[in-house]
Amino acid sequence: MKKILFTLLFAAILLLCGCELRTADQMYAVPARPAADYNLQDAINKAMSGLDYAAPKSGTNQQIVQTVDIDGNGDMEYLLFAKGDSDNPLQIFIFDKQKDAYTLVDTISCNGSAFDRVEYVQMDSKPGKEIVIGYQLNDQLSGGLCVYGFQTGNMEQLLSTTYTQFLTTDLNADATSELFLVRPGPNEWSKGVAELYLIDNGNVEKTIEQNLAVPSASIRRVLPGKLQDGSRCIYVSGKIGETALSTDVFAVVDNTFTNISLSADSTTTAQMIGNYFVESVDIDGDGVLELPMLMDMVQVAEDGTAAQKIISWYALDSNGNSHQKRYTYHCFADGWFVDLESQWTQILTASRQGKRVDFFSWDKQYGVPIRLFSINVLTGQNREEQANLDGYIRLHSTTSAVFVGELT
């Protein structure tokens, strides 16, 4: 009787739910692909006829197909990067969803050999994002750069220029991004030029140009950051020949684009140590990049040998004033450095023998240098046993070396 009641109850539930029994394959079938996806693929295939895919080579956006809300309506557009053999071989196809189907709504063409980098940024207060496109030019050190905006319901070119390096950042703290770029000077030996572009009332405006300390082809690094007083800035470092590294620091001061490093009390050029350039770095972890300046250690013997170097790290404020932050001794060959108290810089000297560096206190009235401490890098097969010898203080270990210190 119970079995009959259970069967009737189960049948009633099926009837009330309007369900019907299905096979296991039907219950676990893969969801059907939306029709719009097939339409987008068809539109892409049609646009790509006779072309090759050509994704940007650098930056954070290196996909062949990218999605971004360029018109600010809340829906994503699809951007496809391709290359052909026409007069303008680089193509960016923009697909938008209209009703239930994707349609090719616009095309951006560039006369270059490859896409270098693309960024999508908010350069004004209007909805949507501007497209900043950097592309390579055949047999040229500089590239081409275009900015496109969706100002009138269609893609509109707002800027076309050349560049060696560029980045987008909110340099003047107005909640929109500006375009910072470095371009070549009048000839290959001329110093490079830095420019800042912004959009105001739908128009691109360029601020006053600023010169760099080096040609644009010598630029090694362009970084956004902040100054000692909290103002935003851009650090541009480049090589001077084979013996020096220069850092220019750009900021907006009193609504004027300025190279503040030109007015600094301290030099921003650091000589090379061995085969390594000394780059600006946040040496004390306070969020501000410090600039390096080399100082000679005192010498015990006047035998013509080059003095060991101390690095004096300083930061700039928006007025170009320098603020001393830290002193270090760096052993770049073995990958370590040691912090130094400021009062040591006038009496400390160092001597290197192989992978061991001895530090001495020296003053002519002493007569002889007084050894204070040593740092050694042990790399042999028995380095672990050596590190446990009396007098050694283990400082750090890697898979191939043990760093030890010794106090005297």
N, C-alpha and C positions, 0 to 999 in steps of 0.2 A: 504493500500500500504506500509506504514511504517513497519507494522508487517511482511509482506512478505520479505522486504529487510533485516530486522534484522535477520530473520530465515535463509536466504541464507548466510548472512555474518557469522553467528555463525557456520554454517555447513562448510563454506570454511576454517575457522580457525582450526576446528578439522581436516580437511583433510591435511592442510599445516603442522600441528604439528605432524601428524601421531598418534594422540591420539585416544583412544576409551573409551567409557563410562564404568565405573566400579561401582560396588556396594559400599555402605558405609563401609562394613566389609573388602572389598578388599583394600580400600583406607587407612584404619586405622589399618591394620594388623601389628603385632609385627615383627620387622626385623628378618630374619632367622639367626640362630646361625651359625657362621663360621664352616666349616667342620673341621678345625684344632682344634677347641675347643673340639669337640666330640672325635677327635683322642687323645688329651691330656688326657681327662677323661678316655678313654679306657686304655691308657698306665698306668695311675695311678692305676686304678682298678686291672690291671694285676700285677703290682709291689706289691700292698698291699695284695695280696692273703695270708691269714694266719697271717697277721700282724695287729697291732693296731697303730693308730696315736699317736705321741709322740712329741708334740711341746715343745720347750725350756721353762723352768720355770721362767727365769728372763731375764733382759736386754730389749732392745728395739725391738728385733726380736723374737716375741713369736707366730707367725703364723704357722699353720701346713704346708702350702705351701707358700714358699717365692720366690720372683723373684729378681734376681741380674745378672748383666753382669759380670760373673766371668772370661770370656776369653778375654774381652776387644774388641770384634768385633762390638759392638754397639747394639747387640740383647740380650734380656733378656733370661736367663735360668731359669727354674723352679726347686726348691729344695723342696723335700717332706721328712718330718721327721716321722720316724716310729720306732716301737719296736716289736721284736719277742722273741723267746725263744731259739735262737741258741747260739753258743759260743760267738759270737759278736752280742748281741741282738739289739743294736742301729744302725739304718740304715738311711743314707741320700741318697735319690735317686735324680739324676740330669738328667733332661729332657731338650733336646735342639731341636730347630726346624730345621729340615733338609728338604729342598724343601718345601712342603706344609704339612708336618706331623711332630709331636713331637715324638722323640725317646729317650728311656732310654740310655744315653751315658756313665754314670759312677755311681758307688755306693761307698759311704764312710761308713765303718763299725767301730763301737767303742764297746769296752768291758766294758760297764757301765750299771747302773740301770736307768738313766734318763739323758736327755740333760739339762744341767744347763743354758748355755748361748752360743750364737753364734754371731760373728761379721764378717763383710766383710770390709776389709781395704786394702789400697794401701801401701804395705810395701817395694816396690821398684819402679823403674822408668819404668818398663815394663808394657805393657797393661794388663788389667785385675786386679782382686782383690784376695787377699789371704783370706781363710776362717779360722777363729780362732774358735775352738770348745772346750768348757768346758763341761765336763760331770761328773755326780756323780758316785762315787764308793760305793758299798754296805758296810755299817758299817765302813766307814772311814771318818774322818774329812776333809781330803784333797780330791781333785778330780783329774781327768785326763784331760789333755789338749793336743790338736793336732792342728797343723797348716798345711793346705793344699794349694798348689799353682798350677796354670795352666801353668807350665813352659814349658812343652814339648808337649802340645797338649792334654794331659791327666792329671787328677788330680794326684798330687804327694805329698806324705807326707813329709813335710820339718822339722817337729819338733814333738816330743812326750815327755811329761814330766808330773809332778804333780804340783798342785797349791792349794793354799787356797783362794787367791784373784787374779784377773788379770784385767788389762785394756789396751786398745790400745790408744796411743797418740803420737803426734809428739814432743818428748821431746827435741831433738837436733836441731829443727827448720830447717830441711833439706827438707821439703815439702813431706815427707813420714812418715808413722806411725811406731812406735816401739811397741813391746810387753813388758809390765811391769808386772811382777808377783811376788807374795809372796808365798813361799813354806815353809814347816816345816823344822826345824833343824834336827840334828841327832836323837834326842829323843823328847818326848812330853814336857820336861822341858826346852829344849834348846830354845834360841832365834831364831826367824824366820829369813829367808834369803830372800833378795830382789834381783831380777835378771832383766836384760834388754836385750832383743833380737832384732836384726835387720837383714835385708836381704841385702847381698852384693854379686853381681854377681851370683845371683841364690842360694846362700848358706846362711843358717841361722848362724849368729854369736852371741855368748853370751859375754857380757861385764863382767868385774870383779864383783864378788858377793859382796853384802854389807849386814851387819848384821842389824837387827832391835833391838829395845829396849825391845821387848816383844816376847813371843812365837807367832807363826802365828795363833794359835787358839784364841788368845785374840784380834785379829784385829777387830775393829768396823767399820772403814771407810777408803776408799782409794779414794782420789780426785785429779784430775789434777788442776793446778793453775799456778800462776806466783809469782816471788819474787819481792822484793822492787826495784831491778834494772831492772825489766822487763823480766828477764830470766824465762824460763818455768821450772816447777817443779811438783812433786807429793807429796802430804801430806798423810801420813799413820799414823792413830791414833789407839791406842790399850790400853786395861786395864792393869794396874799393880796391881794385887790383887784386893781388893775391895776399895782401898783408893786413887787411883791415875790414871791419864790418861797421856800417853806419846804420843808425836807426832814426827815422823821421817820425814825429808824433803829431798827428793832425786832430784838431778839435774845432768845435764851433764856440767861439768866445765873443760875447756881446753881439750875437747874431751874425758873426763874420767867420767864415771858414779860414782857419789859421794853421800854419806850421809852427807849433809852439816850441819845438825843439831848437829853432833858430835863435830864440831869445833866452835859452837856458843858460844859467851861470856855469854849469858843468858841461863838458863836451859829451856828445852822444856817440862818439866813435871809440870802439874798443879794438885794440890790436889783437892779432891772432896769437894764440898760445900753441906752440908745436904745430900740429896739423889740424887743429880744431878751432872753429870760430866760436866766440862766446856770444850766444844769443841772449836777448832780453828774456827774462823768466820771472815768474812770481816766486821768488826765492824764500819769502817768509810766509806764504800762504794766506795773505790778507786780501786777495782778489785784485791786487794792482800789480801790473808787470813792472819789475825793476830793471833798470838799464845798467850795464856793466861799464866800469872804468878801471883800467889796469893801473896798479901802483907797484913800483919796484920795492922788493924787500931790501933791507940793509945788507951790505956785503962785508964779509969778514976779510977776505983777501982781495986786493986790487990786482988781479991777474988777467984782467981783460975779459973774463967770462961774463956771459949775460946774467943779470940778476934774476932770481926767482920772482914770481909775480903774486901779488895779492889782488883780489877783485873787490873793488868797492862798488856796492850796489846802491843805486839811488832811484827815486821816483820823481816825476814831475807833477806840478799842479797846473791849472789852466792859465796861470800867469807866467809859466815858464820857469818857475823857481824849483830848484832841486831840493830833495829831502833825503838825507843819508839814512839808509835802512839797515845795512848789514855788510860785514866783511867776511870773505871766505878765501881759503886756499884750495885750488882745484888740481887734482891729478887726473887729467882727462884720459891719459893713456890707460889707466887702470880703473877708471870709472868711480872715483870717490872724491868727496870734498869735506873740509872741516871748517866749522864756524870759528871765528876769531873775535876776541874782545877788541874794542876799538883802541884801547891803550896798548895792545900788543903790536899794532901795526908799525910803530916807530922803533921797536927793539927786536922784532922777530925776524929770523932768517931760516933758511931751509937748505938741506943738502940731500940730493937723491943719489942712491946707489942701487942700480937694478930696480926692484920693485919696493924698495924700502926708502922712506923719506924720514929724515931726522930733522927735528925742529929745535932751534937754538935761540936763546936770549943773548943778544950781543950789544955791547957798548964798549967803546974804545977804552974806557977806564977799567973794564974787567980784565983786559989783557988776553983772556982766552974766552971763546964762546962757551956758554953753559947749556948743555943739552937738557931740554925740558921733557919732550916726549917723542915717540916715533910711531909711525904707521907702516905696517908691512902687509903685503899680499902674498899668501902662501898658495902655490899652485902645484906642487909636486905630488907624487902618489902618496907620500906619508904626511900630507898637510894636516890631517886631523891629529896625528900624534904630535906634530910640531906645535900645533895651536894649544895643546895642553901643557906645554912646558912652563916651568915657573917663570913668572915675570910677564907672560903674555896675557892680555885681556881680549877675549873674543868679542869682536865688534859686529861681524856679519858673515854669513856663509851663503855661497851659491853652489851650484852643482859642480863647478870647476875651480873654485877658489875659497879660501878662508881669509877674512880681513882681521888682523889683530893689532892691538895697540900696546904700547909699553911706556910706562911712566918712569921718570928718573928723579 
